Every structure is written in structure tokens, then in C-alpha cells.
Amino acid sequence: MNELLRLSLVGIAGGLGVFAVLLLPAMWLQRRRFGRVRPSRLVGVAVICLYTMSLAGLTIAPAYDVAATCRSRPGGALRLDPFHSAAELLGLQRGGAGLWELAVSFPVLQIVMNMALFVPLGLILRGVFRRDVTTSLASAVLLSALIEVTQYTGAFGLYPCGVRIADIEDLLANAAGAWIGALLAPLLIRWRVPLFAREERRRESDGGAAGTDEVEDLFRREF
């Protein structure tokens, strides 16, 4: 848990740094496209920055001591069995574990966390970038596969061994999370959540002069 907290803090710090770099360009783009800067949309940009960097920190940065890990693991570690968590749960049940123990066991928490990590990605791909469900899911699978390859290769040779375990089960859980997020995205659009709400570009009069700075949130299609 301490390692997860450390990696989360690293991701948050990185996300705030990225947002600081993007803040002025984001304000300029908003003013140019919508006629005004909306703080709620800037908060949405900040959330995306924090999510992106936290995802990188939690999935790519080493979660263990690199030297100690590489002494016992000369190369990359790979798990190709998509049902190993189910086998572990079966073993726990046979060992007398109750429902609560199974629900909070490491195999279950690992699957749930991997799904939860990619739910925001599905939301962003479909709700912000307007990709359809299939494209959102395919993009998430490709990103998850890239993460697993990065883990297996030790960040493509940056570390002397694969300091994280590349797991096919993680890829499947990531894909399921992104799919759930893509299915939920229309709700956020309907509820006009910042960054997800559809807005009109700033209108101009026939003479080319800029129209009013007040731009109302509008839906352009029904979901």
C-alpha cells in the first residue's frame, strides 16, 4: 500500500506539472473556440492530466526495489494464463476462506483496480474525443498492451530487468474497464459534466465581427 501511495503521489505531482504547462494554451483555445474561459473546463483538463500521469505512475514506474527485484529476476516476468486469479480464489475457498475474505483478497482487488484504472480512459475517449465504443475499446487495448510490453522489457531497457509483471489478465481487466467507461460516457454528456458537455463554437455575425461572449451549452444530438 505504501508503494501504491508513493506511485500515486508521483503521478499527481507529474499531472500538476503537465497541467501547469498546458494551462495557458488551454485558456487560449477556450477563448478562441467558445468566446470565454470556463473554470469548470479547466478543472476537467486538470483531471485528465492527473489521470494520465497517475496511470503512467501506477502501471509503468517500478513498484519494488529495482536492485533486489533484478537479483531474483534476470529478465522480464510474463503471465499468460488468463485464469490464474480464478485458480487462486478457488485455492482460497478450498482453504476455508469466507465470502468476505474472498471479496477483499489480492486476486479480486487486483482485477477490480485494473478495471477501475481504465474506466476513466473509456469515458475520456468516448465522452471527450467522441470516439465510438469500438474505437475506444481498441485504443484502450492497444494502450494496455503497450503498458504490459513496457513492464516486461523493463521500460525498454531503462531498468536492468522487467521490474513489473506483464500479465494477460491485466490487459483483459483494463479492456473491461475501458468498455464500461465508454458505455457510461453518454450519461456524463447528458448531465453536462464539464469537458463532456457539447458546446457551440463562438458565433460570428454576417459581417465577420465576433458575437457575444456568452455561449450556452447545447446538445447537438440525442444519445
C-alpha positions in Angstrom: 0.0 0.0 0.0 2.9 2.4 0.8 4.3 1.7 -2.7 0.9 2.4 -4.3 0.6 5.7 -2.3 4.1 6.7 -3.4 3.4 6.0 -7.1 0.1 7.8 -6.8 1.8 10.9 -5.3 4.4 10.8 -8.1 1.6 10.7 -10.7 -0.3 13.5 -9.0 2.9 15.7 -9.0 3.5 14.9 -12.6 -0.1 15.6 -13.6 0.0 19.0 -11.9 3.3 19.8 -13.7 1.7 18.9 -17.1 -1.4 21.0 -16.3 0.8 23.9 -15.4 2.4 23.7 -18.9 -0.9 23.3 -20.6 -2.8 25.9 -18.6 -2.2 29.0 -20.8 -2.7 27.1 -24.2 -5.9 25.6 -22.8 -7.2 29.1 -21.8 -6.3 30.5 -25.2 -8.0 27.6 -27.0 -11.2 28.0 -24.9 -11.4 31.7 -25.5 -10.8 31.3 -29.3 -13.3 28.5 -29.7 -16.1 29.4 -27.2 -15.5 33.1 -26.6 -14.6 32.8 -22.9 -12.6 30.8 -20.4 -14.7 28.5 -18.3 -13.0 27.4 -14.9 -15.1 24.2 -14.9 -13.5 23.1 -18.2 -10.0 24.0 -16.9 -10.8 21.7 -13.9 -11.7 19.0 -16.4 -8.3 19.4 -18.2 -6.5 19.2 -14.9 -8.4 16.0 -14.0 -7.3 14.5 -17.4 -3.7 15.5 -16.7 -3.8 14.0 -13.2 -5.3 10.8 -14.5 -2.9 10.3 -17.4 0.2 10.8 -15.2 -1.2 8.7 -12.3 -1.9 5.9 -14.8 1.7 6.0 -16.0 3.0 6.1 -12.5 0.8 3.2 -11.3 1.5 0.9 -14.3 5.0 1.7 -15.5 7.1 3.1 -12.7 8.8 0.3 -10.6 6.7 -0.6 -7.6 9.6 -2.5 -5.9 13.2 -2.1 -5.2 14.9 -2.4 -8.6 18.2 -3.9 -7.5 16.5 -6.5 -5.2 14.0 -7.4 -7.9 16.6 -7.9 -10.6 18.7 -10.1 -8.4 15.9 -12.7 -8.4 14.5 -11.9 -11.8 17.1 -11.8 -14.6 14.7 -11.0 -17.4 11.0 -10.0 -17.8 8.3 -11.7 -15.9 5.3 -12.8 -18.0 1.9 -14.4 -17.1 0.0 -15.8 -20.0 -2.7 -17.6 -18.0 -5.9 -15.5 -18.1 -7.5 -17.6 -15.3 -4.7 -17.6 -12.6 -6.7 -15.3 -10.4 -9.7 -17.7 -10.6 -7.4 -20.5 -9.6 -6.1 -18.6 -6.7 -9.6 -17.8 -5.5 -10.5 -21.5 -5.8 -7.5 -22.3 -3.7 -8.5 -19.8 -1.0 -12.1 -21.1 -1.0 -10.8 -24.7 -0.5 -8.6 -23.4 2.3 -11.7 -22.3 4.2 -11.9 -18.6 3.2 -15.3 -17.0 3.6 -17.1 -14.7 1.2 -15.7 -11.5 2.7 -12.1 -12.9 2.7 -12.6 -13.8 -1.0 -14.1 -10.4 -1.8 -11.1 -8.5 -0.3 -8.4 -11.0 -1.4 -5.5 -9.8 -3.5 -6.7 -11.5 -6.8 -10.1 -9.8 -6.6 -8.6 -6.4 -5.6 -6.1 -6.7 -8.4 -8.8 -7.3 -11.1 -11.0 -4.5 -9.7 -8.2 -2.0 -9.6 -7.1 -2.8 -13.1 -10.6 -2.3 -14.3 -11.0 0.9 -12.3 -7.8 2.3 -13.8 -9.2 2.2 -17.3 -12.8 3.3 -16.7 -11.8 7.0 -17.0 -10.0 6.2 -20.2 -13.1 4.9 -21.8 -15.0 7.9 -20.5 -12.5 10.3 -22.0 -12.1 8.6 -25.4 -15.9 8.4 -26.0 -17.1 11.4 -24.0 -14.4 14.0 -24.7 -12.8 12.8 -28.0 -16.1 11.5 -29.4 -14.8 8.1 -30.4 -17.4 5.2 -30.7 -17.4 2.3 -28.3 -15.4 0.0 -30.7 -12.7 2.6 -31.3 -12.5 3.4 -27.6 -12.1 -0.2 -26.7 -9.5 -0.9 -29.4 -7.5 2.2 -28.3 -7.6 1.0 -24.6 -6.5 -2.5 -25.6 -3.5 -1.1 -27.6 -2.5 1.2 -24.7 -2.8 -1.7 -22.2 -0.7 -3.9 -24.4 2.0 -1.2 -24.6 2.0 -0.9 -20.8 2.4 -4.7 -20.5 5.3 -4.7 -23.0 6.9 -1.8 -21.2 6.6 -3.7 -17.9 8.1 -6.9 -19.4 11.0 -5.1 -21.0 11.9 -3.0 -18.0 10.8 0.2 -19.7 12.5 -0.9 -22.9 15.9 -1.4 -21.2 15.7 1.6 -18.8 15.9 -0.9 -15.9 18.1 -4.0 -15.9 15.2 -6.4 -15.8 11.4 -6.4 -16.0 10.6 -4.8 -12.7 6.9 -5.3 -13.1 5.0 -8.5 -14.1 3.4 -8.4 -17.6 0.0 -10.1 -17.1 -2.5 -11.0 -19.8 -5.2 -10.9 -17.1 -4.3 -7.2 -16.5 -4.9 -6.5 -20.2 -8.3 -8.2 -20.1 -9.3 -6.3 -16.9 -8.1 -3.0 -18.4 -10.2 -3.6 -21.6 -13.3 -4.4 -19.5 -12.8 -1.2 -17.5 -12.5 0.9 -20.7 -15.6 -0.7 -22.2 -17.6 0.1 -19.1 -16.3 3.7 -19.2 -17.3 4.0 -22.9 -20.8 2.8 -22.1 -21.1 5.3 -19.3 -19.8 8.3 -21.2 -23.2 9.3 -22.8 -24.6 9.8 -19.3 -21.9 12.4 -18.5 -22.7 14.1 -21.8 -26.4 14.2 -20.9 -25.6 15.5 -17.4 -23.4 18.3 -19.0 -20.4 17.4 -17.0 -17.5 19.8 -17.8 -15.4 18.7 -20.8 -18.2 16.2 -21.7 -20.9 18.7 -22.5 -21.3 19.7 -26.1 -20.9 23.5 -26.7 -21.3 25.6 -29.7 -18.3 27.5 -31.1 -18.4 31.2 -30.8 -20.8 32.6 -33.4 -19.9 35.5 -35.6 -22.2 37.9 -37.3 -22.6 38.1 -41.1 -20.1 41.0 -41.2 -17.4 38.8 -39.5 -17.5 40.5 -36.1 -17.3 38.3 -33.1 -20.6 37.6 -31.4 -21.4 37.7 -27.7 -19.0 36.0 -25.2 -21.9 34.2 -23.6 -22.1 30.7 -25.1 -24.8 28.4 -23.9 -24.3 24.6 -23.5 -26.3 22.8 -26.2 -26.7 19.2 -27.2 -26.1 18.5 -30.9 -27.5 15.1 -31.0 -29.6 12.7 -28.8 -27.8 9.8 -27.1 
